[in-house]
Amino acid sequence: MNLLAIPSCTAGTMSAKEPVRRLGGSTTATVMVVNRLGVPEQQFVVKAMALRGMDEQERRRALQEVKILKSLRHECIIEYIEFWWVGAGPESSRLTFVMECGENGDLRVPVQAASQSGKHLEEVLILSWLQQMLKGLEHVHQKDIIHRDLKAMNIFLKDTWRTCKLGDFGISTAVETGKSASGCVGTPAYMAPELLWNQRYASAVDLWAIGVVLYELMALRLPFVGSNVLSLVYQIAFNDYDDAPLRLGGYSPALINLVGRFLDKDPTKRPEAAHLLAEGPLWETFSCEAANLSATMSFNQSMTRSQALTFSSGSVVEASQDIHEMPGINADQTKLPEMATAGTGSSWGEVLPIISLDSITGQASSASPEVVATETLGSFVS
């Protein structure tokens, strides 16, 4: 599909929605939660990008993100809703698109909640999330797309943690069947060794990232950390992860072994999503009913803890954390980046302090300087 040929949507599409809160943004983009006008329970995430402020590479990334989102329709992937130009096509002033909202945040939330409670997440709940991640990833790979930035922050939760969905396809890439990709992209703590070596790679890099997320859910920490980026890269490229926290968590040998299969430094030995979904022994004791019960109970318990997030009139009070902390860098291994309370499905790389623009019209806003307070750890692109 040639995005340059896509006509602008009819005027007035956005008038059916009203802003709720801003999630983040940069000097060229802003992301916020909106609801359908008059129906506050129907929430979406809107991403608006000032195309005139982008260079050619940034513009192509913006168009590629829309193209990929439009091509992916699956119950385990954040849903694309609609998009439109403000003006006449890609040379216009603004591109806006609407996505499904992950109202319960992302996978960092249960990891931090479990860490604060001193209790590990139940295996049946982790298996439920893993199964959904694999289903979504199977669909992505069937479309010959490599996500390239899978991490806890980009896997969003809904339905009181019963549902998880893959999101943020801002640096994903499409490849020809049987071909490989190149380019050092992603978030360092979740990047596969072949990415760090700047070698050509295929969909196996996404399975490595799933392994990092799985370890994170089980151990409540990342498998590889370093005092700086170079140290972190060395740990990933040359050292093995510590499986002691997984055993101390009381998890089954099958699940612990699966982490090792994902985190095999040889990409040809990592299992494919489709093959794992068909492995009987991995799922023979899994119960959807038990997983849903565990999800709801864990979610409700997390909401009652003093350090959990407090929701009030649509606002969010975050647990105290250093928002400048990068995953795997100078971090207490039991501590994750700041908790997110609403998934965007698209973080648009590293989020910078955002400018005071109305996220709907792109016009200068009289909003207070609080709009520059949001900063999340996003993607490294070179």
N, C-alpha and C positions, 0 to 999 in steps of 0.2 A: 504494500500500500504506500503510495506517495503522499506523505503528509503535506507536502507543499501544495498539493492540489485539493486539499480538504477545504470546503467552503466554511465561512464563519456561520455559527449557529444564529438562529433568529434572535433579534434584540429582545431584551426583557426576561431572558431565562433566569438570570440571577435574582430578579425581583421576587421570585417565589421563595426565597430563602433569606434568613436574617442572621447576622453574626452572633455567636455566643461567647467565644473567647479565642484569643490568639495563642497558637502553639509555638510558633517560631518563625524564622525567616532569615533573609540575607539582604544584601544591598540590591539584589535583583528579584527576589522572590519572598513571598510571605505565605504562611500556612495557618489556617484557623478552622475552628469548629463552627459550623452553622447548623441551624435547624430549619425545617420547612415552615414557612410563615403560617402561624396559627396552630402548628402541630409540634410543640417543643420536644416531644419524645422521639421525633424522627430527626436524628442528627447525622451530619455528613462532615467530611473534611474537604475544604476547598484550598487549592494551591493556585496562587496567582503569580505569574512571572512577568516582569517587565522586560520584554524581548529586546527593546532598543538599548538596554543597558548591558546586553550580553555580547561577548565576542562570538565568532562563528562556531567554535567548538562547544560553547555553552548552549548556543541556540540549537545545535544538532542534538545535544543531550536532552534538552527539553522536549524536542519533537520525538526523539527516540523513546522517551519515557511514556509519552502518550500512546505512541504506536504499540509498545509492548503491553501496556495496561489494557488497551482495547482488544488485543489478541488473546488475553488470558481470562477465561471465564471458568471459574472453578470454585467450589464451596470452601476450599481451603486457601484461597487467595483473596486478598482485599479487592473488593469489586470496584471496577471503574464504572462511574455513573454517566457522566457527560462532560463535554468541554466546549469552549467557544473562544473566538477571538474578540478583542475589543478593537475594531478597525477592520482592515481588509487583509486577512490572512497573516502569514508569518512575518510580513514586514510591518505589522501593526504594532501598537504600543504594548499590548498585553495578551498573554495566553492564560486562560483559567480553566482548570478542570476539577471535577468533583469526584470524590471517592467515598467508599464506605468508611465509617468510623469504628475503630476498635475502642469501644467505650470503657473497657476494663484495663486499658494500658497495654504494656508489652511484657515479655517474659522476664524483664528485670524486676517487675513488681513482686511476683511470687518468690523469686530468689531472695530478694532483700527481706521480704516478710518472713520467710523461713529462717533466714540468718538471724533476724531479730528475735525470733521466738525460741531459737536454740533447737529446733526440730527440723529434720530433713523432710523434703517433699515425698509424698507416698509414691511408690513405684507405679501403681496403677494409673496415677495422674500423669506421671512423666511419660508412660507408655501411650496414653491417650494423646498427649501433645505431640509425641514423636510420630505416631501414626498419621496424624493430621499434617504435620510438616512434610512427611514423606509423600503423602498423597498430593499435596500441592506441588512439591518439587518434581514428582513424576510427571505431572502435567506440564510444568515449565520445561523440563528436558525433552518431553515429547514434541514440543514446539521448537526445538533446537535453540533454546534460549539458556544462557548461563546467568544466574542471578548476580554472582560476584560480590555480594555484600550481605550475605546472611549472617545475622547475629541476633542476640536476645532482644536488642532494641528494635529490630525490624520484623519481629514476629509478634503479632498483635492478638489480644485476648478479648473475647466477647462472652455474653451469656453466663456471667459469674464464673469465668475461667473454664467453662465447659468447651468452648470453641477457641481454637487458635488459627491464625491465618498469616500467610506470608505477605509481606509488603515491601515497599521502597524498592522500586525497580529503576531508580535514577541512574545507576551505572551498570545496569544489565546490558548484555550484548547478545545479538542473534548471530549464530554461526551456521554455515552450511552443514548438512548432515555428514557426519564422519570427519569434519574438519576441526581444527583447534583455533584458539584465540591467543592473543598476546596483550601485553600491557599490565603494568603493576598497579592494580586498583583494589580497593577494599579497605577494611579496617584492620590494622596490623595484627591485633591479637587473634583475629579469626581467619587470617590468611594462610593458605596452604603453602608448604615449602616451595613447590614449583612456582608459585606466584612470587614469592620472595626472591627466588633465584632469577626472576624475570625470564623464565622459560615459557615456551608455548604450553597451553593447558586446555583442558576440556571440562566437562561437567563435574568431574571428580573434585574440583575445588569446592563446589557447593557441599559435597558430602563431608569433606574435611570440616567445613564450617558447622554443619549439623553436629558433627562429633564434638566440637568445642562447646556448642550450646548444650548438648546432652551432658557433657562433663560438668558444665556450669550448673545445670539443674540438679545434678546428683551431689556434687561436692560443695555447692554454694560459693564457688570461686572459679577463676579461670585456670586452665591447665598449664598455661605458660605466662610468666610475668618477667619483667626486667626493669632495671633502674632507668632505662632510656630505650628509645626505639631500637638502637643497634643491639643492645643486650637482649631485648625481646626477640628480635629476628634471629639471633644466635640460638636462643633457647628453642625456638620452633624448628629451626633448620637442623640442629645437631643433637638436642637432648630429648629424652623421653619424658612423658608426663608421669606424675606420681599417682598410682592407683590406690594408695592407702586410704585417702578420704572416701573413695567409692566403696571400699570394703567396710570401712567404719560406719558408713551410712546404712549398712544392712541390705544392700541391694543384691539381687540375684546374680549368680555367676554369668548367666546369659546376657544380662544387661551390661554388666561390667565388661564382658568380652566384646560386646558390640562397640563400646567406646574405642577399644583398641583397633577394631576393624576400620572404623571411621578415621582414626588418627594414624593410619599407616602412612609413613612418609613416601611410600611407593604408590602413586596415584592409580596404577593399574590393579592394585590389590584392594582398593576400597570398594565396598558393595554399592550397587546401583539401587536407587529408591524402589524401582519396580520389583527387583529381586527380594529386597527386604520385606516388602509388603506381602510377598508370597511365601515367606518362610514360616511354616507352621509352628515350629517349636517356640519362636519368639512371641507368638500371640496366643498360644494354646490356653493359657490361664487368664488371658485378658478379658475383662468384662466392661462393656460400655456403661452399664448401669452403675457398677461400683466406681468407675472413673468419674461419672457425672456427679455422684454423691460426694466423692472426695473433693471434686472441684468446688462445688457449692459450699461445702463445709469449710474448706481452706479459705475460700474467698471471704465468707462471713467472719471467720476468725481473724483474718488479717485486718478487716475493717474495724474491729473492736480494740485493736492494740493502740497504745498511746503514740507509738512512733509511725503508725500507718498513716496513709493519707486521709485527710478529713474533707469531705465534700460539703459545701455549704453554698446554696444559692447559685450553683453553677461555677463557683470558684474552687480553686484547689490550693491546699496548703501542703507543701512538700516536706518530706522528712529532711532533716538537716544533712546536707552533703555538699562537698566541694564540686560545683558543676564544671570545673575546669579539669577534672580528673579524666585521664584517658584510660580505656580498658587495657589492663596489662602493664601499665606504666606507673611506677612509683605508687603502687596501690597496695593497701592491706588486702591480702588475697581473699578475705571473707567479705570484702566490701565492693559493691557494684556501683556503676555510675548512677546518677540521679534517677529516681523513679519517674516514669511517665504515666500519666493518667488517661490519656486519650491517644490512640494510635492514628497516625496520619496516613499510613500506607505509603508514605513517601517523605523522607527527611531531607531530600535534595542535598546530599553530601554534607560537608561540615557546615553547620549552621552558625552564621556570624550575627553580630548585633544587627537588628533590623531597623530600617528607617521608618519614620512616622508617616506611612502612607496608609490610606484606607485600603484594606485588603480586597474590597469589592470593586471600588472605582479606580483605584490607583492614584487618587488625588491626595494632596497634602492633608494630613489629619491634625486635629488639635489634641490628640491623645497625649496622655502624660508620658514622661520618659520611661515608664515601666515597660514599654514595648521593646526596649533594648535589653531587658534583663534575661531573656530566654537564650540559653546557649546549650546545645547538646553536642555530644561527640558523634560526629558523622564519619564520612568516608574520606579516605586518603586517595587522591587521584594524581597520577603523574603521567 
